[in-house]
Amino acid sequence: MKKKDIIKLAKKDFEKAWIETAKTLKKPHHDQEYPRILLKTGQSHVLYDAIWELRQAYLKLGFNEIINPLFIEEDHVYRQFGPEAPAVLDRCFYLAGLPRPDIGLGMDKIQKIEGLGVQLDEEKIQNLKNVFRGYKKGETSGDDLVHDLSSAVDVKDDLGLRILENVFPELRQLKPIAGGTTLRSHMTSGWFVTLESIHEKMKLPIKLFSIDRCFRREQKEDSSHLMTYHSASCVWLDDEVSVDMGMAVSESLLQHFGFEKFKFVPDEKKSKYYIPNTQTEVYGYHPKLRDWVEVATFGIYSPIALSRYGIDSEVLNLGVGAERIAMILQNQEDIRALVYPQSHGKWNLSDRELASMLKINYYPATTEGRTLMDEIVTTCRENSDAPSPCEFVVFKGEFLGKNIEVKVVEPEEGTKLLGPAAWNQIYVCQGNIVGVPPEGNITDELAQKALKNGVPTNISYMDGVAAQASYRVEEMVISGSENLKLRTTISRYISDINLMLDKVALSYITGKNKVIDVRGPIFCTITCEVQG
């Protein structure tokens, strides 16, 4: 009988135990059963941690948060950059869309539709024409085209999709056409549009910040460049602003992240939308890194560029790369590994994570079974050094409606009830899974390291053996068998001691050339008989 059948038969008892465990929130025996009731918090991404901290820093400095436009018409780039605009636009992504073609409905297409088993009449043909006419005018969404076509000829959507694929190939042949709209390549493009809208609606000084994505058409992505990044940018609009104000905002902002010293260096890039000699790179010294790193850039917007937006106040702008801050705080050198650790980062599982992926495989499903498992462990521990031949009664009485007797025995002479590895404990150490003998009997170097620095799973070899024996007893009683004998000799693999390792952990251990060493003699025999 399979395990699922045992659980089904013992469902009432099983659910009762589940509810009691949930009430107490105590981990059951060996942390094996009911793991789903033990909730844990998720893990945030380091980049969004940095963004959250940047938001807090700006808010504390009195800046109000705003969302800048993401779609920027190329005309704005010309207004901001002047003659330099074509070079800037070369780094921009243009938005493109599929055209809405005129789709004719001649006799050849009507015959093809009828060849798919659809009976057409004048009304249905007119309905189809109306659908395609609405699609051309933009009245019908592309998402709804299949459904609208199906409704027009009174068929199910799957047949409507076949009609669209087989009869109207022109839809598959459409090529996207770009317009004059770009994705924001730098936050300044959005600031000019925003300031144009609000500079006469708010009292000076106006202090705003925005942290959002920008997109840049890099020739390639590498350790320091991505095609999308987060700009943490602010503007200070007032009758008069200065470079000194930029220095003060930079220092106050970066002190939030632990930077202690600052130096300011003229930026050689000299963007056209800044007043000459105001564009400045900010370097900070972080005590943990013990080095100077570039963390921000600020400048004062050119009055020529501002005048094109009708703005006659002065504007200080400061920009910080959120990814840059996160890389500094995480001491990370590759931006790809920081942002996309799932594909570019080094795969690492902690010993504690690996330990959580090692479970007892066959496990009793009922309260009686779990009690029997504990009694097997207790009896074996009390008598493990008893000279053989010997036998000890673990349980005698009613079990799941039948009278049974369970023993642990060793018939051979000149040994002991259990082998010397029976009480080895499972540890995880530096990615290795190791069976560690009781203290005083450890000679293996890896086992010594595991005992000292590893993560204990609190599972012994006998715990796995006892759990399997109890499970087999449940199976025996429910299936109607009369007796059972379970013999465990030498452990070579985790399956020999009734353990199961998650395939993720197994892949990690083999990929990192780690070891699973649970070898050792157990020599345990457990019997069960149904009493008349």
C-alpha positions as CSV (number, residue, x, y, z in Angstrom):
1,M,0.0,0.0,0.0
2,K,1.3,3.4,-0.9
3,K,1.9,6.2,1.5
4,K,-1.0,8.3,0.1
5,D,-3.4,5.4,0.8
6,I,-2.2,5.3,4.5
7,I,-2.7,9.0,4.8
8,K,-6.2,8.8,3.3
9,L,-7.2,6.1,5.7
10,A,-5.8,8.0,8.7
11,K,-7.1,11.4,7.5
12,K,-9.2,12.2,10.5
13,D,-6.3,11.6,12.9
14,F,-3.9,13.3,10.6
15,E,-5.9,16.5,10.3
16,K,-6.4,16.6,14.1
17,A,-2.6,16.5,14.6
18,W,-2.2,19.2,11.9
19,I,-4.6,21.6,13.7
20,E,-3.0,21.0,17.1
21,T,0.4,21.7,15.6
22,A,-0.9,24.9,14.0
23,K,-2.3,26.1,17.3
24,T,0.9,25.7,19.2
25,L,3.2,26.7,16.4
26,K,5.7,24.3,17.7
27,K,7.9,22.4,15.4
28,P,7.0,18.7,15.5
29,H,9.4,15.8,15.8
30,H,12.6,16.5,13.9
31,D,10.9,19.4,12.1
32,Q,9.7,16.8,9.6
33,E,5.9,17.2,9.5
34,Y,3.6,20.2,8.7
35,P,6.3,22.6,7.4
36,R,3.7,24.6,5.5
37,I,2.3,26.2,8.7
38,L,5.6,27.7,9.6
39,L,5.7,31.0,7.6
40,K,8.7,33.1,6.9
41,T,9.2,36.5,5.4
42,G,10.5,36.8,1.8
43,Q,13.8,38.3,0.8
44,S,14.0,41.7,-0.9
45,H,16.3,42.6,-3.8
46,V,19.4,44.6,-2.8
47,L,18.7,47.1,-5.6
48,Y,15.2,47.9,-4.3
49,D,16.6,48.1,-0.8
50,A,19.0,50.9,-2.1
51,I,16.1,52.6,-3.8
52,W,14.0,52.6,-0.7
53,E,16.9,54.1,1.3
54,L,17.4,56.8,-1.4
55,R,13.7,57.7,-1.1
56,Q,14.0,58.1,2.6
57,A,17.1,60.3,2.2
58,Y,15.4,62.6,-0.3
59,L,12.2,62.8,1.8
60,K,14.3,63.7,4.9
61,L,15.9,66.5,2.9
62,G,12.5,68.0,2.1
63,F,12.1,66.9,-1.5
64,N,8.7,65.8,-2.7
65,E,8.4,62.7,-4.8
66,I,7.1,62.8,-8.3
67,I,6.8,60.5,-11.3
68,N,8.4,61.9,-14.5
69,P,7.2,61.1,-18.0
70,L,8.7,57.9,-19.4
71,F,7.8,58.4,-23.0
72,I,9.7,61.4,-24.5
73,E,9.0,62.8,-27.9
74,E,12.2,63.4,-29.9
75,D,11.3,67.0,-30.2
76,H,12.1,67.4,-26.4
77,V,15.6,66.1,-27.0
78,Y,16.2,68.7,-29.6
79,R,14.9,71.4,-27.3
80,Q,17.2,70.3,-24.5
81,F,20.4,69.4,-26.4
82,G,20.2,71.5,-29.6
83,P,22.8,70.5,-32.2
84,E,23.9,67.6,-30.0
85,A,20.5,66.0,-30.1
86,P,21.2,63.5,-33.0
87,A,24.1,62.0,-31.0
88,V,21.9,61.7,-27.9
89,L,19.0,60.2,-29.9
90,D,21.5,57.5,-31.2
91,R,21.5,56.2,-27.6
92,C,17.7,56.2,-27.3
93,F,15.1,53.4,-27.9
94,Y,12.3,54.5,-30.2
95,L,8.9,53.0,-29.7
96,A,7.4,51.1,-32.6
97,G,4.0,49.5,-33.3
98,L,2.4,47.2,-35.8
99,P,0.4,49.0,-38.4
100,R,-3.3,48.3,-38.8
101,P,-3.7,47.0,-42.4
102,D,-6.7,47.0,-44.7
103,I,-7.9,43.4,-44.7
104,G,-10.0,42.4,-47.7
105,L,-12.5,39.6,-47.7
106,G,-12.6,38.3,-51.3
107,M,-14.1,35.1,-52.5
108,D,-10.8,33.2,-52.1
109,K,-10.8,33.9,-48.4
110,I,-14.5,33.1,-48.0
111,Q,-13.9,29.7,-49.6
112,K,-10.9,29.1,-47.2
113,I,-13.1,29.9,-44.2
114,E,-15.8,27.6,-45.4
115,G,-13.1,24.9,-46.0
116,L,-12.4,25.0,-42.3
117,G,-16.0,23.9,-41.6
118,V,-17.7,27.3,-41.1
119,Q,-21.0,28.0,-42.9
120,L,-21.0,31.7,-44.0
121,D,-24.0,33.8,-45.1
122,E,-24.3,37.4,-46.0
123,E,-24.9,38.5,-42.4
124,K,-21.7,36.7,-41.2
125,I,-19.6,38.1,-44.0
126,Q,-20.8,41.6,-43.2
127,N,-20.0,40.9,-39.5
128,L,-16.4,40.0,-40.5
129,K,-16.1,43.1,-42.6
130,N,-17.2,45.2,-39.6
131,V,-14.7,43.5,-37.4
132,F,-11.8,44.2,-39.7
133,R,-13.0,47.8,-40.3
134,G,-13.1,48.4,-36.6
135,Y,-9.6,46.9,-36.2
136,K,-8.3,49.2,-38.9
137,K,-9.8,52.3,-37.2
138,G,-8.5,51.2,-33.8
139,E,-12.0,50.6,-32.4
140,T,-11.1,46.9,-31.9
141,S,-8.2,45.9,-29.7
142,G,-5.7,43.4,-31.0
143,D,-6.3,41.4,-27.8
144,D,-9.9,41.1,-28.7
145,L,-9.5,40.4,-32.4
146,V,-9.8,36.5,-32.2
147,H,-12.9,36.7,-29.9
148,D,-14.6,39.3,-32.1
149,L,-13.8,37.4,-35.3
150,S,-15.2,34.2,-33.6
151,S,-18.4,36.0,-32.5
152,A,-18.8,37.4,-36.0
153,V,-19.1,34.0,-37.6
154,D,-20.6,32.2,-34.6
155,V,-17.8,29.8,-33.8
156,K,-15.6,29.0,-30.7
157,D,-12.4,31.0,-30.1
158,D,-10.1,28.1,-31.0
159,L,-11.7,27.8,-34.5
160,G,-11.6,31.6,-34.8
161,L,-7.8,31.5,-34.1
162,R,-7.4,28.9,-36.9
163,I,-9.3,31.1,-39.3
164,L,-7.0,34.1,-38.4
165,E,-3.9,32.0,-38.8
166,N,-4.8,30.2,-42.0
167,V,-6.9,32.7,-43.9
168,F,-5.3,36.1,-43.1
169,P,-1.5,35.6,-43.3
170,E,-1.0,39.3,-43.8
171,L,-1.3,39.7,-40.1
172,R,1.7,37.5,-39.5
173,Q,3.7,39.5,-42.0
174,L,3.3,42.9,-40.4
175,K,6.5,44.7,-39.4
176,P,6.7,47.3,-36.6
177,I,7.0,50.9,-37.6
178,A,8.8,53.4,-35.3
179,G,7.4,56.8,-34.6
180,G,9.0,59.8,-32.9
181,T,8.5,58.7,-29.3
182,T,11.5,57.5,-27.3
183,L,12.0,55.8,-24.0
184,R,13.5,58.2,-21.5
185,S,17.3,57.8,-21.7
186,H,18.1,60.1,-18.8
187,M,15.9,61.6,-16.1
188,T,16.6,65.2,-17.3
189,S,14.3,64.7,-20.3
190,G,11.5,64.0,-17.9
191,W,12.4,66.9,-15.6
192,F,12.1,69.5,-18.4
193,V,8.6,68.2,-19.3
194,T,7.5,68.2,-15.7
195,L,8.9,71.6,-14.8
196,E,7.2,73.1,-17.9
197,S,3.9,72.0,-16.4
198,I,4.3,73.0,-12.8
199,H,6.8,75.9,-12.5
200,E,3.9,78.5,-12.5
201,K,1.7,76.3,-10.3
202,M,3.9,75.9,-7.2
203,K,5.5,78.5,-4.9
204,L,9.3,78.7,-5.0
205,P,11.4,76.9,-3.9
206,I,10.3,73.8,-5.7
207,K,12.2,70.7,-4.5
208,L,11.3,67.4,-6.3
209,F,12.8,64.0,-6.7
210,S,12.1,60.9,-8.8
211,I,13.5,57.4,-8.8
212,D,12.6,55.5,-11.9
213,R,13.9,53.5,-14.8
214,C,15.8,55.0,-17.8
215,F,16.7,53.2,-21.0
216,R,19.9,53.5,-22.9
217,R,20.7,51.7,-26.2
218,E,24.2,50.5,-25.2
219,Q,26.3,48.7,-27.8
220,K,26.5,45.9,-25.4
221,E,25.8,45.1,-21.7
222,D,28.9,44.4,-19.6
223,S,30.0,44.6,-16.0
224,S,29.3,48.3,-15.8
225,H,26.6,49.0,-18.3
226,L,23.0,47.8,-18.6
227,M,20.4,48.9,-21.1
228,T,18.0,49.9,-18.3
229,Y,19.0,51.5,-15.0
230,H,17.4,53.5,-12.2
231,S,18.1,57.1,-11.9
232,A,17.6,58.7,-8.4
233,S,17.4,62.3,-9.5
234,C,16.2,65.6,-7.9
235,V,15.7,69.2,-9.0
236,W,15.8,72.4,-6.9
237,L,13.9,75.3,-8.6
238,D,14.4,78.7,-7.1
239,D,15.2,82.4,-7.9
240,E,18.9,81.6,-7.3
241,V,20.8,78.3,-7.0
242,S,24.5,77.6,-6.8
243,V,27.1,74.9,-7.0
244,D,27.5,75.1,-3.2
245,M,23.9,74.0,-2.9
246,G,24.6,71.0,-5.1
247,M,27.6,70.1,-2.8
248,A,25.4,70.5,0.3
249,V,22.6,68.3,-1.1
250,S,25.1,65.7,-2.3
251,E,26.8,65.4,1.1
252,S,23.5,65.3,3.0
253,L,22.1,62.6,0.7
254,L,25.2,60.4,0.8
255,Q,25.8,60.7,4.5
256,H,22.6,58.7,4.8
257,F,24.5,55.7,3.4
258,G,27.5,56.1,5.7
259,F,29.8,58.2,3.5
260,E,32.0,60.4,5.6
261,K,34.3,62.4,3.3
262,F,33.5,64.0,-0.1
263,K,35.4,65.6,-2.9
264,F,34.0,67.3,-6.0
265,V,35.6,67.2,-9.5
266,P,34.6,69.1,-12.6
267,D,32.9,66.6,-15.0
268,E,34.6,66.5,-18.4
269,K,31.5,65.3,-20.2
270,K,30.0,68.9,-20.2
271,S,26.4,68.1,-21.1
272,K,24.8,70.9,-23.1
273,Y,21.8,71.3,-20.8
274,Y,24.1,72.4,-17.9
275,I,25.7,75.8,-17.5
276,P,29.4,75.5,-18.4
277,N,31.6,74.8,-15.4
278,T,28.7,73.8,-13.1
279,Q,28.6,70.0,-14.0
280,T,30.3,68.3,-11.1
281,E,31.2,64.7,-10.2
282,V,30.8,63.7,-6.6
283,Y,33.2,61.3,-5.0
284,G,32.6,59.8,-1.5
285,Y,34.8,57.9,0.9
286,H,33.2,55.0,2.6
287,P,34.9,53.5,5.6
288,K,34.0,49.9,4.8
289,L,35.4,50.2,1.3
290,R,38.4,52.4,2.3
291,D,38.4,54.0,-1.1
292,W,37.0,57.0,-3.0
293,V,34.2,56.1,-5.4
294,E,32.1,58.2,-7.8
295,V,28.5,58.3,-6.6
296,A,26.7,61.3,-8.1
297,T,26.7,64.1,-10.6
298,F,25.1,67.5,-10.3
299,G,24.9,70.8,-12.3
300,I,22.7,73.8,-13.0
301,Y,20.4,73.7,-16.0
302,S,21.3,76.0,-18.9
303,P,19.0,79.1,-19.0
304,I,18.9,78.6,-22.8
305,A,17.4,75.1,-22.5
306,L,15.0,76.3,-19.7
307,S,13.8,79.2,-21.8
308,R,12.6,76.8,-24.5
309,Y,10.2,75.5,-21.8
310,G,9.2,79.0,-20.6
311,I,11.1,78.6,-17.3
312,D,12.8,81.8,-16.0
313,S,13.9,80.4,-12.6
314,E,17.2,78.6,-11.9
315,V,17.3,74.9,-11.6
316,L,19.8,72.7,-9.8
317,N,19.8,69.0,-10.8
318,L,21.5,66.1,-9.1
319,G,21.5,62.5,-10.2
320,V,22.5,59.3,-8.5
321,G,22.6,55.9,-10.0
322,A,20.6,53.5,-7.8
323,E,22.6,50.6,-9.1
324,R,25.8,52.4,-8.4
325,I,24.8,52.9,-4.7
326,A,23.8,49.3,-4.4
327,M,27.0,48.1,-5.9
328,I,29.0,50.2,-3.5
329,L,27.0,49.0,-0.5
330,Q,27.2,45.4,-1.6
331,N,30.9,45.6,-2.6
332,Q,29.8,44.3,-6.0
333,E,31.9,44.8,-9.1
334,D,29.6,43.5,-11.8
335,I,26.3,45.3,-12.3
336,R,24.8,42.3,-14.1
337,A,25.4,40.1,-11.0
338,L,23.8,42.7,-8.8
339,V,20.7,43.2,-10.8
340,Y,20.3,39.8,-12.3
341,P,21.8,37.4,-9.7
342,Q,19.6,34.6,-11.1
343,S,21.5,34.5,-14.3
344,H,24.8,36.3,-13.7
345,G,25.4,35.9,-10.0
346,K,27.3,33.1,-8.3
347,W,25.0,30.3,-7.1
348,N,25.3,30.0,-3.4
349,L,23.3,28.1,-0.8
350,S,24.1,28.5,2.9
351,D,24.5,25.5,5.1
352,R,21.3,26.3,6.8
353,E,19.4,26.4,3.5
354,L,20.9,23.0,2.6
355,A,20.0,21.6,6.0
356,S,16.4,22.7,5.4
357,M,16.4,20.6,2.1
358,L,17.2,17.3,3.9
359,K,14.2,15.5,5.1
360,I,13.2,12.1,6.4
361,N,11.5,10.3,3.5
362,Y,9.1,7.6,4.8
363,Y,7.4,9.1,7.9
364,P,4.4,7.8,9.9
365,A,1.1,9.5,9.1
366,T,-0.8,8.8,12.4
367,T,-0.4,9.8,16.0
368,E,0.1,6.1,16.9
369,G,2.8,5.8,14.3
370,R,4.7,8.9,15.5
371,T,4.5,7.7,19.1
372,L,5.8,4.3,18.0
373,M,8.7,6.0,16.2
374,D,9.7,7.8,19.4
375,E,9.4,4.6,21.4
376,I,11.7,2.8,18.9
377,V,14.3,5.6,19.3
378,T,14.0,5.5,23.1
379,T,14.3,1.7,23.4
380,C,17.3,1.6,21.0
381,R,19.1,4.4,22.9
382,E,18.6,2.8,26.3
383,N,19.9,-0.6,25.0
384,S,22.2,0.2,22.1
385,D,25.3,-1.4,23.8
386,A,23.5,-4.5,25.0
387,P,25.5,-7.6,24.1
388,S,23.9,-9.9,21.6
389,P,22.1,-12.1,21.0
390,C,19.3,-9.9,22.5
391,E,15.9,-8.6,21.9
392,F,13.8,-5.8,23.4
393,V,10.0,-5.2,23.2
394,V,9.4,-1.7,22.0
395,F,5.6,-1.8,21.9
396,K,2.9,-4.4,22.7
397,G,-0.8,-3.5,22.5
398,E,-3.5,-2.1,20.2
399,F,-2.2,-0.2,17.1
400,L,-4.7,1.2,14.5
401,G,-7.3,-1.3,15.6
402,K,-5.1,-4.4,15.8
403,N,-2.9,-5.9,18.6
404,I,0.7,-6.0,17.6
405,E,4.1,-6.5,19.1
406,V,7.2,-4.6,17.9
407,K,10.7,-5.6,18.9
408,V,14.2,-4.5,18.1
409,V,16.5,-7.6,17.9
410,E,20.0,-8.8,17.2
411,P,20.3,-12.6,16.8
412,E,24.0,-12.8,16.1
413,E,26.5,-13.5,18.9
414,G,29.4,-11.4,19.9
415,T,28.1,-8.0,18.8
416,K,25.8,-5.4,20.3
417,L,22.2,-4.4,19.7
418,L,23.2,-1.6,17.3
419,G,26.2,-0.9,15.2
420,P,28.6,2.0,16.1
421,A,27.2,4.4,13.5
422,A,23.5,4.2,14.7
423,W,23.7,7.5,16.6
424,N,25.7,9.5,14.1
425,Q,24.2,12.9,13.6
426,I,23.7,14.6,10.3
427,Y,25.5,18.0,9.9
428,V,25.9,20.4,6.9
429,C,29.3,22.0,6.8
430,Q,30.6,24.2,3.9
431,G,28.2,22.6,1.5
432,N,29.0,19.0,2.6
433,I,26.5,16.7,4.2
434,V,28.3,14.7,6.9
435,G,27.4,12.0,9.4
436,V,29.1,12.9,12.6
437,P,29.7,10.3,15.3
438,P,29.1,11.1,19.0
439,E,31.7,13.3,20.6
440,G,34.8,11.3,21.6
441,N,34.7,9.0,18.6
442,I,35.4,11.5,15.9
443,T,38.5,10.8,13.9
444,D,37.6,12.2,10.4
445,E,38.7,15.8,9.8
446,L,35.6,16.8,7.9
447,A,33.4,15.4,10.7
448,Q,35.4,17.4,13.3
449,K,34.9,20.6,11.2
450,A,31.2,19.9,10.9
451,L,30.8,19.4,14.7
452,K,32.6,22.7,15.4
453,N,31.3,24.9,12.6
454,G,28.5,23.1,10.8
455,V,24.7,23.3,11.0
456,P,23.1,20.4,12.8
457,T,19.9,18.9,11.3
458,N,19.0,17.2,14.6
459,I,18.5,14.0,12.6
460,S,20.4,10.8,13.6
461,Y,20.8,7.7,11.5
462,M,18.4,5.9,13.9
463,D,15.8,8.7,13.6
464,G,15.5,7.9,9.9
465,V,15.5,4.1,10.5
466,A,12.8,4.5,13.3
467,A,10.6,6.7,11.1
468,Q,10.7,4.1,8.2
469,A,10.0,1.2,10.6
470,S,6.9,3.0,12.0
471,Y,5.7,3.8,8.6
472,R,6.1,0.2,7.5
473,V,4.2,-0.9,10.6
474,E,1.3,1.4,9.7
475,E,1.4,0.0,6.1
476,M,1.5,-3.6,7.4
477,V,-1.5,-3.2,9.8
478,I,-3.7,-1.3,7.3
479,S,-2.9,-3.7,4.4
480,G,-3.7,-6.7,6.5
481,S,-0.3,-8.3,6.6
482,E,0.7,-10.4,9.7
483,N,4.4,-9.7,10.2
484,L,7.2,-7.4,9.2
485,K,11.0,-7.4,9.4
486,L,13.1,-4.4,8.6
487,R,16.9,-4.9,8.6
488,T,19.3,-2.0,8.2
489,T,23.0,-2.9,7.9
490,I,25.6,-0.5,6.5
491,S,24.7,3.0,5.4
492,R,26.4,4.2,2.2
493,Y,23.8,6.7,0.9
494,I,21.2,8.9,2.5
495,S,18.5,6.6,1.2
496,D,20.0,3.8,3.4
497,I,18.9,5.8,6.5
498,N,15.6,6.9,5.0
499,L,16.6,10.5,4.1
500,M,15.6,12.4,1.1
501,L,17.5,15.4,-0.4
502,D,15.8,18.1,-2.5
503,K,17.0,17.9,-6.1
504,V,18.1,21.6,-5.9
505,A,20.4,20.8,-3.0
506,L,21.7,17.7,-4.8
507,S,22.5,19.7,-7.9
508,Y,24.3,22.3,-5.9
509,I,26.4,19.8,-4.0
510,T,27.5,18.0,-7.1
511,G,28.0,21.2,-9.1
512,K,30.3,22.6,-6.3
513,N,32.2,19.2,-5.9
514,K,31.0,18.8,-2.4
515,V,30.4,15.4,-0.7
516,I,27.6,13.5,1.0
517,D,29.3,11.2,3.5
518,V,26.9,9.2,5.7
519,R,28.8,6.0,5.7
520,G,28.7,3.7,8.7
521,P,27.5,0.4,10.2
522,I,24.0,0.6,11.8
523,F,23.0,-3.1,12.0
524,C,19.5,-2.6,13.3
525,T,16.7,-5.2,13.0
526,I,13.1,-4.3,13.9
527,T,10.2,-6.8,13.7
528,C,6.5,-6.5,14.1
529,E,3.9,-9.3,14.4
530,V,0.1,-9.1,14.7
531,Q,-1.0,-10.9,17.9
532,G,-3.9,-13.3,17.7
